[in-house]
Structures are given as C-alpha cells and as structure tokens.
C-alpha cells in the first residue's frame, strides 16, 4: 500500500514516538502538587513553551485540546458571544457545524475568499467573528490571512484561523498573521492523533470554556491533559516538510492525471505543495477511491472527517465546479513520500481512468 492521504493524517514522525514513550514513563497528574505531579507538570509546560515559541504566542495563550475540531469549536463558542459570525464557504465542517447560522463568505473559482465581500460585510455593522481557513484541506488553496486580519482589526472584528493543514507546510505565526486565534492538530504535523491546540492573541487570555471541569488549562478547557500526546505534539511542532520536493512530486501526480483526462481543481491558486484535487469528469469520486485502493493506492475524496462517507464536496461546489464536485479525489503527499509511491500512483491512475471511463461509455451506450 502506498499512502497518499497525508491531509487525513500524516505518518507518525520518529521524534513524536520517542517523546510519547518518554512521557509515558512519567507517573503523575499535572494538577497534583506532590513530586510526581510536578514532574508531569514540567512535561506539560515544556511542551506548551515549545508550541508557543513555534507559533508566535505567549505560553499562557496555548490551550491544549483533543484536536483541531475541538479547537475550532472552542474558538467559535468562546468568541462568537454577542457577535455576528461569518465563515468562508470552503471552511472545514468543524467550523460549519459550530456556526450553522453564520453568514457565508463566497470564494472565487480557485477557492480564494472574496475579501471585498468581507470588507462590505464588516462595514455593515460592528462586532463580528470571521472564520477563515489558512489552507484548505481538499484543494490546498492558501487564503490571504494577513489581509483578512487587517480588515477585521480595522472594523473591530475578531478573526479565527483554522491552520490545521497549514502548520508544518507553510509559515504559521500569530504575530505575522495578525489574527486573534488559531486552531492546530498534532496528527496533521506527524504527531499523534487526539491532541491539538487553540492559540489565543494576547488580548484573549480569558475565554469561556466549552468543556468545564477541574479548571485545567487556566480554566479554559477542563479535563486531565493527555500528557503523552501533548509531548508528541510538541516534539514535531517545529518540523517542516521539504516543500520543494513535495511540489515537484505533486506536479508529477497532476501531469499524469491530466494526461488521462483529469482536471486540477483550484490549480491556479497558491496552494500547499503536497495537495492536489483531481476531478475525472463523469466518474464518481467513490469509484475512483475504491479502484485506487484495490490497486494499492490510498487517497480520499474530500475531507476524511465524515464517518467514512464519500459525499459531494461542499468546497468544490462553492468554487462553482458543479457536477465535478462529486467526481474529484484528493491526493495529499506525506512528509516521507517516496518516488516509488508517485510512480505507483501514475500507473494505477492510468489503469483506473481507462477502466472506469470505458465502463462509463458502456453504460451510456
């Protein structure tokens, strides 16, 4: 099996595994005041310092969560009180579910947010929360976060950024971006699943918790911290994949697919180096995923967060791609992808495209 579904979950990096194992040797609850508890607290706070330094925030403004979904939900819950909410049409379902009644910011044909629409919306009234994904999980499209943040600050609005797919692939720094909160997920960095973080701007230290309990995380997220997972997260938070190499391999993937009739969705936008969305006109996405899987290639159709369901992509629909929104697969190259994996994809895609398109013609006849 060749794994080309890194945007669903990156392979675990060796340094994360080592940090997890070391943390599991520490017995104690970080909230306890005895020596064992203090040892666990050191592991927790060392990890917090490392994450804070990497992403341009203060230690006390790192809130560890169970992952990116919870970080997004916490941001919307805590920051939307008394505010109008606007989210981008291509946001992850974690944001869409947290703010089901939000106004929707449209995107262009490449999935880039229409900032002039945002400007006009912000002018229409004070007190807003805007949610904008830094890099899209399906297409890899990179959003103009710094420009959106400047607009939000100009109009007294808050900007939450889902940087789950961006971290480890492009620069993510709150000071540079100018936003108010950032959501992260460890397993998209090559860390363990089940841990993430919400990063807060200096003026947002105190927030209402989504999960109340024992006062952990300075009262912002209840529950005993997952010490091993947090240590693994911190161990890889500063790792950056070789973007030049990934871009060259992605270009090979796209060239091979286009040669066999595929269309690259959002190909004209600035994108993550490891990500491509490939639509094969007339061929359902689930059929493509299954055929490639049977040929030893692991890819996905859109997000991997819908309980295993393959659905029409709301991202590609928002981009105006019509029927192609249900005919696209996502190929996302992991940090340890090999040339052999791309070779295998090229051969498997050629076989898949020929077979499924023959079947399509036969059905039409």
Secondary structure, DSSP 8 states (H G I E B T S, - for coil): -EE-BTTT-----HHHHHHHHHHHT--S-TT--SHHHHHHHHHHHHHHHHHHHHHT--GGGEEEESSHHHHHHHHHHHH-TTSEEEEETT--HHHHHHTTT-EEE-B-TTS-B-HHHHHHHHHT-S-EEEEEESB-TTT-BB--HHHHHHHHHHTT-EEEEE-TTTTTTS---HHHH--SEEEEEGGGTTS-SS-EEEEE-GGG-----SS-SS-HHHHTS-S---HHHHHHHHHHTT----HHHHHHHHHHHHHHHHHTTEEETTTTS-B-TTEEEEEETTS-HHHHHHHHHHTTEE-BSS-S-STT-----HHHHHTT-GGGGGSEEEEE--TT--HHHHHHHHHHHHHHHHHHHHHHHHHH-
